[in-house]
Amino acid sequence: MTVAVAGSYRDMIREIEAKVLLSHVKQPDDWFGLTYNMNLYRGCQHRCIYCDSRSGCYQIANFDTEILVKANAIELLRRELARKRVKSTIGTGSMHDPYMPLEAEINLTGRALDVIAEFRFPVHLMTKSDLVVRDLDTLCVINDVYAAVSFTVTTADDELGKKVEPGAARVSDRFRAMRVLADRGIRTGVTMMPILPFIEDSEENVRAIVEEAAAHGASYIIPWFGMSLRDRQRAYYYERLDELFPGLRQRYERTFGDRYACPTPKADRLATLFEQLCREHGIATHIQPYRPVTATQMSLF
C-alpha cells in the first residue's frame, strides 16, 4: 500500500513485507553494547543534512522522499525473539529515527517495545525526538532488565539545530524528555555526534551540550568530533551547505578532499575540554552496556 502524507514532509509512505527484522551487530560493539539491530522503517523524515544513511552502500534509493514501513515487523519480532537463546541488547535508531513524526500515527516502535517487554530483552534506543516519552511506562517495564535511551545532540542551539536537523524535535525538547526519563530511572544520555566541522566545533557548543546534559539527568555522553562523508551523502550535504552556509563547501573540499572520515581540525582540543567537563559533572564518556546474568551450577560437594 502506498499513501501520500500531507504536510511539510509530503513523503510517500509505503508498506513492505520484511523477511528478517533483527540483524546481528558485529561483535564486540564497543560503542553501545548491542547484539541485535532492529530497523522498523527504511528512510527517515528528520532530514538531517549530514545523515550517513544516504550513502549508496545502504541501497536506500529514495531516502528523502519515501518511507518504507515494515508492515509485518511485530509478527517477525515476536517470532524471532521466541527463538533467541541469549537475551542480549536490541538497538534501534542507527538507520532511521524510531520516533520520526510518522511514529506518532502508527505506533510501530511502541508496539515493538511492548513485545520486547513481554520477552524481557534489554533495549537501547537512539532518537532525536521527545516522542519517546510516550512509551515511558513500557520502558520502565523493560528497565527491570535494562533500558537505555540516547538522544542525539550535535548543537545546544535550537535555531542551528533546525537548520541541520530540520525535521527533528527541537534540541531543548530533547533535553526536557531526557529529564523525564531520568526522573523515572531510565538510563539516558547523549550521543554527541557528529560534530560538524566549521559549524558546531566550537568550545562554546561542546560546553553548552555537556552542561545541558548534566542539568537534565544524562549519565553518559558519547562523542565524535567530526563526521563521515561519502558518495551520495557528500553530494547531499554539500548541496545543503551551499543553501544554508554559502562558501563553506569549498572549505570542506580543501580540508577533506574525498576522505570518508572527516575529523574537525579542533578534535584534540575539544576532546580535552570535553573530558574535563564530564569529570566536573560526573558524566561517563561511554555507556554502561547490559551484562547478562549467568547462572553458575553449585558443586555437589
Protein Blocks (a to p, Z undefined) as FASTA:
>chain_A
ZZddedjkopacdddddfbfbdcdddddfknopabdcdfbgcjfklpaklmklpmklopa
blmlcccddfklmmmmmmmmmmpmbdcdddehjlpcfkbfklmmnommmmmmmmmmmnop
acddddfbfklmmmmmmmmmmmmmoccdddddfbfbfklmmmmmmmbccfklmmmmmmmm
mmnopacddddddddehklmcfklmmmmmmmmmmnopabdcddeddddefjlmmmmmmmm
mmmmghklmmmmmmnomafblcdfklmmmmmmmmmmmmmnopafbdcdddddddddddfZ
Z
